[in-house]
Amino acid sequence: MSDTPLARLRWRCRRGTKELDTLYGWWLEHRYLEADDGTKQAFEALLEVQDPDLWDWTIGRGQAPRADWREIIHAIRAQHRL
């Protein structure tokens, strides 16, 4: 992946709160490049979700409607013990 698409994803990981910035930025930096194409597409789609929903799912106040999103969120929660 060239740096330009990765830079765009870094920008998209900048959310409305520092917590979401940190959590989703972590996944991008530590898991994205090693992920398969389907997981990468799922992550990119997950970044389209509104912050309140993303936050609720991330802290376990709800559940993402897609299984592939839940896997990403689970990895984030496991890494950060949420």
C-alpha positions as CSV (number, residue, x, y, z in Angstrom):
1,M,0.0,0.0,0.0
2,S,1.4,3.4,-0.9
3,D,1.6,6.0,1.9
4,T,-1.2,8.1,0.4
5,P,-4.1,5.7,1.0
6,L,-2.6,4.9,4.5
7,A,-2.4,8.6,5.2
8,R,-6.0,9.0,4.2
9,L,-7.0,6.2,6.6
10,R,-5.0,7.8,9.4
11,W,-7.0,11.0,8.8
12,R,-10.3,9.0,8.8
13,C,-9.2,7.5,12.2
14,R,-9.3,11.0,13.7
15,R,-12.6,11.0,15.3
16,G,-14.6,13.3,17.6
17,T,-12.8,12.1,20.7
18,K,-9.2,11.3,21.6
19,E,-10.3,7.9,22.9
20,L,-11.7,6.9,19.5
21,D,-8.7,8.4,17.7
22,T,-6.3,6.3,19.9
23,L,-8.3,3.1,19.6
24,Y,-8.9,3.0,15.9
25,G,-5.5,4.6,15.1
26,W,-4.0,1.7,17.1
27,W,-5.8,-0.9,14.9
28,L,-4.7,0.9,11.7
29,E,-1.1,1.0,12.8
30,H,-0.8,-2.5,14.2
31,R,-3.3,-4.7,12.4
32,Y,-4.4,-3.1,9.1
33,L,-1.4,-3.9,6.9
34,E,-1.4,-7.6,8.0
35,A,-5.2,-7.9,7.6
36,D,-6.7,-9.7,4.6
37,D,-8.5,-7.6,2.0
38,G,-12.0,-8.4,3.4
39,T,-11.0,-7.2,6.9
40,K,-9.4,-4.1,5.4
41,Q,-12.6,-3.3,3.6
42,A,-14.6,-3.9,6.8
43,F,-12.3,-1.5,8.7
44,E,-12.7,1.2,6.0
45,A,-16.5,0.8,6.1
46,L,-16.5,0.9,9.9
47,L,-14.8,4.3,9.8
48,E,-18.0,5.6,8.1
49,V,-20.1,4.9,11.2
50,Q,-21.1,7.9,13.3
51,D,-19.0,8.4,16.4
52,P,-21.8,7.8,19.0
53,D,-22.5,4.3,17.5
54,L,-18.8,3.5,17.2
55,W,-18.2,4.5,20.8
56,D,-21.1,2.5,22.1
57,W,-20.0,-0.6,20.3
58,T,-16.4,-0.1,21.4
59,I,-17.2,0.2,25.0
60,G,-19.7,-2.7,24.9
61,R,-22.9,-0.6,25.2
62,G,-24.2,-2.2,22.0
63,Q,-23.2,-4.5,19.2
64,A,-22.1,-3.7,15.7
65,P,-24.5,-5.1,13.1
66,R,-21.8,-6.7,11.0
67,A,-19.7,-9.7,12.2
68,D,-16.6,-8.4,10.5
69,W,-17.0,-5.1,12.4
70,R,-17.5,-7.0,15.7
71,E,-14.2,-8.8,15.1
72,I,-12.3,-5.6,14.6
73,I,-13.9,-4.1,17.7
74,H,-13.2,-7.2,19.7
75,A,-9.5,-6.9,18.8
76,I,-9.5,-3.3,19.9
77,R,-11.3,-4.1,23.1
78,A,-9.0,-7.0,23.9
79,Q,-5.8,-4.9,23.3
80,H,-7.1,-2.1,25.5
81,R,-9.0,-4.1,28.0
82,L,-12.3,-2.3,27.5
